[in-house]
Amino acid sequence: MASQRLSPNKLVSAISLSATLALDARAKALAASGADVVNMSVGEPDCDAPAAVQAAACAAVRGGRVRYTPAAGRVELRAAIASHVSRTRGIEVTSEEVTVCHSGKHALSGTLLTLIEPGDEVLLLLPAWISYVEQVTYAGGTPISVAPRRDCGPDFEAIAAAIGPRTRGIMLNSPSNPSGYVWSAAEIGELAELARERDLWLLSDEIYSRLVYEGEPSPSPASISDDARGRTIIVDGASKSYAMTGYRIGFVVAPEPIAAGVARLHSHLTGSPNAVSQDAYLAVLENEPPEVAEMVAEFAARRTLLIDGLRELGLEVPMPRGAFYAFPRMDAHLDERGSVGLCEDLLEEQRLATVPGAVFGLDQHIRLSYALARPAIEEALARLGTFLGAR
């Protein structure tokens, strides 16, 4: 019989389970039992990592490059990331401003644990990835949700009104998970100016920055001005742009004291990043492999297919300029259980796995990933149409 003292502490017990992973697990369990499931719940490219990634990973194993590395990552990888960010964001970044992490999520949590003092408030601009809420809370901060415009773009009046005496920072994700909204240069500039006026840091989650399908890409806040550069932390990684989800490798670019603080924290919590994945990531940073552009073009075609299909079903859905998600409004189809109940019913009745908008702070929506083949998207639309027609 286990001791009554052997139980999770209050901080861990208060953490909610990832809704996306829980729904994905349920969908996979149904599929394992023989059910024909279309899974649009998880944002994971359905293609393999580029050949250069695979070759570098195999070479690392065969060449014995599988020992511990520095906690901040290998010197050559930090230099390559600094060069990559300098080139893609139009700023000068040094290796000392880079810390390599086990993933983008690991980079986010390490940054928040390094930045937040107990009681600090952090603004989360809805719709916001659920892990932001849990990570800010676990770091001792208080997440403050800020509602967007109807198109899921930023409402600057609401952002300004949410800033209080304990507000210390704002988290930004562009392109957005779950809406695919891409901030304009003018919007990024306005946020940077607000951060300057109120002396706030900006944590910019740029994991989808390569996945923009039309119009201008969203600039990093660090690119706006010297002042914004000095108060911005960039988080990025290999999972989305290079289809390297299982490799688990990402990074933080921040003013040197913050980057060093994240490395110091991780040296005790997790040790060094995955050695094999570091070599694999290094192989694609200087020269983007052709598979990336091919993947982006395919996602763009899938995006059109899904958005056109959703609109034909009478759903209101903005055209997402980036990432690989659609975020339609479902107001007319919700009951008292909201988007959670709708997604549960979709999975059980139609074997279609989606994610409730409630987990992103907007219960009127659901999220559908188009990181799956076009025939599967067409089947998903047919099942959604059947479901909506029966309600």
Secondary structure, DSSP 4 states (H G I P E B T S, - for coil): ---TT-S--HHHHTPPPPHHHHHHHHHHHHHHTT---EE-SS---SSPPPHHHHHHHHHHHHTT--S---TT--HHHHHHHHHHHHHHHTS---GGGEEEESSHHHHHHHHHHHHPPTT-EEEEESS--HHHHHHHHHTT-EEEEE---TTS---HHHHHHH--TTEEEEEEESS-TTT-----HHHHHHHHHHHHHHT-EEEEE-TTTT-B-SSPPPPPGGGT-HHHHHHEEEEEESTTTTS-GGG--EEEE--HHHHHHHHHHHHHHT-SPPHHHHHHHHHHHSS--HHHHHHHHHHHHHHHHHHHHHHHTT-------BTTEE--B-GGG--TTHHHHHHHHHHHHH-EE-EEGGGGT-TTBEEEE--S-HHHHHHHHHHHHHHHHH-
